[in-house]
Amino acid sequence: MPRSFRTEESFAAERITRDMLPQFLLERGYSNVEDERKSFGATQSQVIHATDESGNRVALSVRLCWRHSDRREARDHYSAAQLLAKIENNDWLGSIERKLANARRSGITHLLLVQRHGNAIQYAAEIPIDAVLPIWIRQRDVSEGLIRSGALGARMKNHAMNGASPTVWLQDPKAPDVAKALWDYPGIRDLARLPRSARLVANAPMNDSIDDLAGTPYSDIGSDGGERMQRITSGVRRDPRVRQAVLARSRAACERLNCGVTRPYAGFLDVHHILGAEKSDRVWNCVALCPNCHREAHAAPDRDAINADLLVFASQFAPAAEPGAGVSEAAATGRPRARAA
């Protein structure tokens, strides 16, 4: 039976968070990321296998954090994740130990406790599997001490003992020492605080900051009867009028020197941002390319030379440099001046 507090919106939010994690890890310096999912009705379990920035192979068992508050503005200030849904025979330690033993036998090296807020991962606590039980015990004892001292007011429920579910807390502003027991434990990292890795950009064959393609390595994708999923992506805003103007200027022919290939149908040419869409989305920094030349402009060993030549061509359509002179003849008419040799 589905738990009554789970809504369709919460299941959709869960899928969104899980879908974000492989890219999130790549951006934090992980590589060889493999996303393993198992479905249980409307929910999923997730283990991510990856190589960390030190070259160690890890298997991260993902636990998504929940937040609850009657006041919407307070929701971002509480974060916790269940270690398992229910203990057995009121045996808290034994139930957790058995769960962790099963995880070790499955090759799990870490738990990854994840909290998303909007389009960003707010927390991503990477916990070595052997640290999970000591952290839970610490949080249990800290919470018990706060309850006994009256520091939590009328609250009598232990943070770590959420009904019959062992729980680990990432944040509670009313009991910061509980979360501190996690974050101060040796070997704990919040991956959300790591800088984004430049290696991802350097190794990626295509990237939205430099090209106009979808960015997907087509030879690596594909499935039969795949289930639908929601996904959040980021991209650089572009002016559709630039694309239209460049395609009109090209007269349906590839603008790379010595190519000029054409096809008698719309949609054949791509618009290539020579400097990268983040730097410039202008007619004089874009060219219309056939698919082969577009790929070479991004992936060929001599792509820097290719792009330099493309920039010479495209810059002919820039406005005149003289103040008040208006645009150049090439920009106004769509006819380029003679190319540099």
C-alpha positions in Angstrom: 0.0 0.0 0.0 1.4 3.5 -0.9 2.0 5.6 2.1 -0.7 8.3 2.4 1.6 11.2 2.7 3.2 10.6 -0.7 1.6 12.4 -3.6 2.1 12.2 -7.3 3.9 15.5 -7.1 6.3 14.1 -4.6 7.0 11.1 -6.8 7.7 13.4 -9.7 10.0 15.5 -7.5 11.9 12.4 -6.5 12.5 11.4 -10.1 13.7 14.9 -11.0 16.2 14.8 -8.1 17.5 11.4 -9.1 17.9 12.4 -12.7 20.0 15.4 -11.7 22.6 13.4 -9.7 24.8 11.9 -12.5 25.4 15.3 -14.0 25.9 16.8 -10.6 28.6 14.3 -9.8 30.3 14.8 -13.1 30.5 18.5 -12.4 32.1 17.8 -9.0 35.0 15.9 -10.6 33.6 12.4 -10.7 34.0 10.3 -13.8 32.8 7.0 -15.3 29.4 7.7 -13.7 26.8 4.8 -14.0 23.3 5.3 -12.7 21.7 2.1 -11.4 17.9 2.2 -10.7 15.3 -0.3 -9.4 11.6 0.6 -9.4 9.3 -0.3 -6.6 5.9 0.9 -7.7 6.0 4.7 -8.1 9.3 5.1 -6.3 12.9 4.0 -7.0 16.1 2.9 -5.4 19.3 4.4 -6.8 23.0 3.4 -6.7 25.5 5.5 -8.5 28.8 3.9 -9.4 31.6 6.4 -10.2 35.3 7.2 -9.9 36.0 10.1 -7.5 38.4 12.9 -8.1 41.2 10.9 -6.3 40.7 7.9 -8.7 38.8 5.7 -6.2 35.9 3.7 -7.4 32.8 4.3 -5.3 29.3 3.0 -5.1 26.9 5.6 -3.7 23.6 4.5 -2.3 21.3 7.5 -2.7 18.8 8.5 0.1 16.6 11.5 -0.7 16.0 13.9 2.2 12.5 15.0 3.2 11.5 18.3 4.6 8.3 19.2 6.5 6.9 22.4 7.9 3.5 23.9 8.1 5.1 27.2 7.2 6.4 27.3 3.6 9.1 29.8 4.3 10.6 27.4 6.9 10.9 24.4 4.6 14.4 25.1 3.5 15.7 25.0 7.1 15.0 21.3 7.8 16.5 18.3 6.1 16.7 14.6 7.0 16.8 11.2 5.4 15.6 7.8 6.6 18.1 5.0 6.7 15.4 2.4 6.5 11.6 2.4 6.5 11.1 0.4 9.7 13.1 -1.3 12.4 12.5 -4.9 13.4 11.4 -6.0 16.8 12.2 -2.6 18.3 15.9 -3.4 17.6 17.3 -0.1 16.4 21.0 -0.9 16.4 20.5 -4.5 15.0 18.2 -3.3 12.3 20.6 -0.6 11.1 23.6 -3.0 11.3 21.8 -5.6 9.2 20.9 -3.0 6.6 24.5 -1.8 6.4 25.8 -5.3 6.2 23.5 -6.0 3.2 24.8 -2.8 1.6 28.4 -3.8 2.1 27.7 -7.2 0.5 26.2 -5.4 -2.5 29.4 -3.4 -2.9 28.1 -0.1 -1.5 30.9 2.1 -0.2 29.0 5.3 0.8 25.6 6.7 1.4 24.7 9.9 -0.4 22.1 11.9 1.4 20.6 14.4 -1.1 18.5 17.5 -0.6 17.3 19.4 -3.7 15.9 23.0 -3.7 14.5 24.2 -7.0 17.0 23.5 -9.8 20.0 23.0 -7.5 21.2 20.3 -5.1 21.3 22.0 -1.7 23.0 19.2 0.2 24.8 16.0 -0.9 26.3 14.4 2.2 28.8 11.6 1.2 29.0 9.3 4.1 31.4 6.3 4.2 29.4 3.2 4.9 31.3 2.4 8.1 30.5 5.9 9.5 26.7 5.6 9.1 26.0 3.8 12.4 28.4 5.9 14.6 26.8 9.1 13.2 23.3 7.8 13.8 24.3 7.0 17.4 25.9 10.4 17.9 22.7 12.2 16.6 20.5 10.0 18.8 22.6 10.8 21.9 22.8 14.6 21.1 19.0 14.7 20.6 18.4 12.8 23.8 20.6 15.2 25.7 18.7 18.2 24.3 15.4 16.7 25.2 16.4 15.9 28.8 17.8 19.4 29.3 14.6 21.0 28.0 16.5 22.8 25.2 13.9 21.6 22.7 10.9 22.8 24.7 7.9 20.5 24.5 9.5 18.2 21.9 10.0 14.7 23.2 10.7 12.7 20.0 14.3 11.9 19.3 15.6 13.2 16.0 17.3 9.9 15.1 14.2 7.8 16.0 11.5 9.0 13.7 8.6 6.8 14.6 10.0 3.4 13.7 12.4 4.8 11.1 16.1 5.5 11.9 16.8 8.9 10.5 19.9 11.0 9.9 19.6 14.8 10.0 21.4 17.3 7.7 19.9 20.4 9.1 17.6 21.6 11.9 17.9 25.2 13.0 16.2 24.5 16.3 18.8 21.8 17.1 22.0 22.6 15.2 24.1 20.3 17.3 22.2 17.3 15.9 23.3 18.1 12.3 26.7 19.1 13.6 27.2 15.5 14.8 27.1 14.5 11.1 29.0 17.3 9.5 31.9 17.2 12.1 32.4 13.4 11.7 35.7 12.5 10.0 35.4 11.7 6.3 32.1 13.4 5.7 31.8 15.7 2.7 29.1 17.9 1.3 29.5 17.4 -2.4 27.3 20.4 -3.0 30.0 22.6 -1.6 32.7 21.3 -3.9 33.6 23.6 -6.8 32.4 22.6 -10.2 35.1 20.7 -12.1 36.7 22.2 -15.2 37.6 18.7 -16.3 34.0 18.1 -17.3 34.1 21.0 -19.8 37.6 20.1 -21.0 36.7 16.4 -21.7 33.2 17.0 -23.1 33.1 16.6 -26.9 30.2 19.1 -27.0 29.0 21.6 -24.4 26.1 24.2 -24.5 28.6 27.0 -23.8 30.3 26.4 -27.1 27.9 24.8 -29.5 24.4 24.8 -30.9 23.9 21.0 -30.8 21.9 19.0 -28.4 25.1 17.8 -26.6 24.2 14.1 -26.6 26.6 11.4 -27.8 24.1 9.7 -30.0 26.2 6.4 -30.3 25.8 5.9 -26.5 22.1 6.3 -26.2 19.0 4.3 -27.0 16.4 1.9 -25.5 13.3 0.1 -26.4 10.1 0.9 -24.6 11.8 3.4 -22.2 9.7 5.0 -19.5 9.0 8.7 -19.6 10.8 10.9 -17.2 11.1 14.6 -16.2 14.4 16.3 -16.6 15.8 19.7 -15.7 18.5 21.1 -18.0 20.4 24.4 -18.2 21.2 26.3 -21.4 22.3 29.6 -22.7 19.4 31.9 -23.8 19.6 32.7 -27.5 17.8 35.1 -29.8 15.9 33.1 -32.4 16.3 36.1 -34.8 20.0 35.5 -34.9 19.5 32.0 -36.1 16.9 33.1 -38.7 19.2 35.8 -40.0 22.2 33.5 -40.3 20.2 30.8 -42.1 18.7 33.4 -44.5 22.2 34.8 -45.2 23.6 31.4 -46.0 21.0 30.8 -48.8 20.8 27.2 -47.7 24.5 26.5 -48.3 27.2 25.6 -45.7 29.3 28.8 -45.1 32.6 27.0 -44.4 35.2 27.8 -47.1 35.5 25.1 -49.7 32.4 23.3 -48.5 29.1 25.0 -49.6 27.1 21.8 -49.5 23.4 22.3 -49.7 20.2 20.3 -49.5 16.8 21.2 -50.9 14.9 21.1 -47.6 14.7 23.1 -44.4 16.5 22.0 -41.2 19.7 20.7 -42.9 22.0 23.5 -41.6 23.0 24.1 -38.0 23.9 27.6 -36.7 27.3 27.4 -35.0 28.3 29.9 -32.3 32.0 30.4 -33.0 32.9 32.1 -29.7 30.4 30.1 -27.7 26.8 31.1 -27.1 27.7 32.4 -23.6 30.1 34.9 -25.1 28.3 36.0 -28.2 25.0 35.4 -29.8 25.4 37.8 -32.7 25.0 37.4 -36.5 28.7 38.3 -37.0 29.9 35.5 -34.6 27.7 32.8 -36.0 27.8 30.7 -39.2 25.5 28.3 -40.9 27.2 24.9 -41.2 26.3 21.5 -42.6 26.3 18.7 -39.9 29.7 17.4 -40.9 31.4 20.8 -40.7 29.6 21.6 -37.5 30.9 18.5 -35.9 34.4 19.3 -37.1 34.2 22.8 -35.6 33.8 21.2 -32.2 35.6 17.8 -32.3 38.3 17.9 -35.0 42.0 18.0 -33.9 42.4 21.3 -35.9 39.1 22.8 -34.6 40.9 25.9 -33.4 42.1 26.7 -36.9 38.7 25.9 -38.3 37.0 28.3 -35.9 39.6 31.0 -36.6 38.8 30.8 -40.3 35.0 30.8 -39.6 35.4 33.9 -37.4 37.2 35.7 -40.3 34.3 35.0 -42.5 31.5 35.8 -40.0 33.2 39.0 -38.8 32.6 40.5 -42.2 28.9 40.9 -41.2 29.7 43.0 -38.1 28.5 46.6 -37.9 31.0 49.2 -39.2 33.6 50.2 -36.6 33.1 54.0 -37.2 30.8 55.6 -34.7 27.5 56.6 -36.4 28.4 54.8 -39.7 25.7 52.2 -39.3 26.2 48.6 -40.3 28.6 47.5 -43.0 27.5 46.8 -46.5 27.9 43.1 -45.9 25.7 43.2 -42.8 23.0 45.1 -44.6 23.0 43.1 -47.9 24.0 39.7 -46.7 26.9 39.7 -49.2 30.3 39.1 -47.7 33.4 41.0 -48.6 36.3 39.1 -50.0 37.7 36.6 -47.6 41.2 36.9 -46.2 43.6 34.5 -47.8 
